[in-house]
Amino acid sequence: MADLDVSLLSAVCTPPFAELAKLGKIERYPRKCLIVREGAIGTSLFILLEGHIRIFMNGDDERRFVIGTYGPGTMFGEVALDGGPRTASVEAISDVACSVVQYAGLKAHLEKNPQFAMVLLNELIARSRATSRRMKGLALSSVYQRFRALVETEATIQQGERVLGPDWPQQEIANRLGSSRDMVTRIFRELTKGGYIQSSRGTTRVLKPLPEAW
């Protein structure tokens, strides 16, 4: 791990995952690179050390179902440990650096540190719960309700206003909501006409609290 400051591990990873990351080889991926492809057979897992990624699945109509976006400290690619295919794709949404740990190395690490098995299990359970909550939200909430929730959780506060920056174009929002681009465009158009939002140069400003229903 000579090309990355090892001290960074303690800043972005919990101690157990920092130890695991030390076993891997540093790989760097440019923005928009597809790091993991759904359906492929994997031989390694990844621990994200720098940058951000998007984990998504493709529907039958080629529409993306975005599971979430994640930052440093995230582990991914572990589901294929059983020798089966990857269950989701992972795309770099910025330049990223990962520690890539071969499954053989992980298995050896588990043999030497059996307590790490519980840490890994807890991580998988937490990921499963988060995915279940997201799927429940998709099933029970309208597209507008999901958009409103996205604004509440993802918008940053700038000069007292909520702002969705250039990282949230309408197609990205549609992917995140499990919706079509046309539906998101309609929501933006109606909220703009109602004076709730204002979009300019890829940035959307929330001018007043969004209505509970639309």
C-alpha positions, -999 to +999 in steps of 0.1 A: +000+000+000+030+022-007+011+046-030-015+056-004-008+069+031-016+040+055-026+066+081-056+074+059-071+040+068-077+050+104-095+081+092-119+064+068-122+028+081-131+012+114-101-008+128-113-042+116-118-030+080-085-010+081-067-043+089-085-060+060-077-031+036-040-036+044-042-070+027-053-055-006-038-039-036-045-003-042-064+003-075-075+037-088-105+042-111-115+074-130-149+090-127-176+071-146-156+039-146-177+007-140-158-010-112-181-039-108-205-052-134-238-069-124-238-106-134-200-109-136-182-135-115-160-118-089-128-129-071-123-099-049-140-074-027-133-037-025-129-012+003-133+024-008-106+047+004-110+078-016-139+093-037-175+082-041-194+054-058-229+046-070-243+010-065-272+002-088-291-026-105-305-027-140-342-034-145-357-054-174-365-021-192-328-010-188-338+016-162-314+019-133-324+011-098-299+030-076-294+014-043-273+043-030-242+065-032-214+058-008-181+074+004-148+063+019-149+034+043-175+015+023-170-022+015-185-036-017-183-067-039-186-091-009-218-107-021-200-128-047-180-145-020-201-177-025-188-180-061-221-167-076-224-136-099-223-100-088-258-088-078-253-052-086-230-028-105-207-002-090-198+030-108-172+056-098-189+090-095-156+107-089-120+095-092-117+068-065-091+046-049-099+012-035-081-015-016-089-046-037-088-078-015-088-112-031-113-136-016-084-160-008-069-133+013-102-126+030-107-163+038-072-165+053-079-134+074-111-149+087-092-181+097-067-160+117-093-136+131-126-155+135-140-125+154-139-106+121-167-129+108-192-112+132-180-078+120-185-088+084-219-103+092-231-071+109-220-051+079-240-074+056-270-072+078-269-034+079-266-033+041-295-056+037-317-036+061-309-004+042-317-020+009-350-034+023-360+001+036-353+016+002-373-010-016-402-006+008-401+032+002-402+025-036-432+002-032-452+023-008-443+059-016-452+080-047-424+094-069-431+128-055-429+116-019-395+100-027-383+132-043-393+152-013-375+127+010-344+129-013-344+167-009-346+164+028-317+139+030-294+149+002-297+187-002-270+209+014-277+241+032-263+272+015-272+307+027-302+293+045-316+274+015-316+237+006-296+232-026-292+202-049-260+208-067-247+198-101-242+162-089-279+159-089-291+163-126-326+152-133-315+118-148-295+111-116-326+119-095-347+097-117-323+068-112-323+073-074-361+075-073-366+044-095-386+067-118-385+079-154-368+111-164-401+124-178-418+121-144-390+140-126-392+167-153-429+171-146-423+174-109-396+200-115-419+219-138-448+220-114-427+229-084-410+257-104-444+271-114-455+270-078-424+289-067-410+261-046-378+255-065-355+274-089-330+256-112-301+273-129-269+259-144-275+225-130-282+237-094-316+235-079-325+258-050-354+250-027-371+284-021-397+273+004-407+240+021-420+215-004-457+206-001-465+172+015-484+160-015-484+168-053 
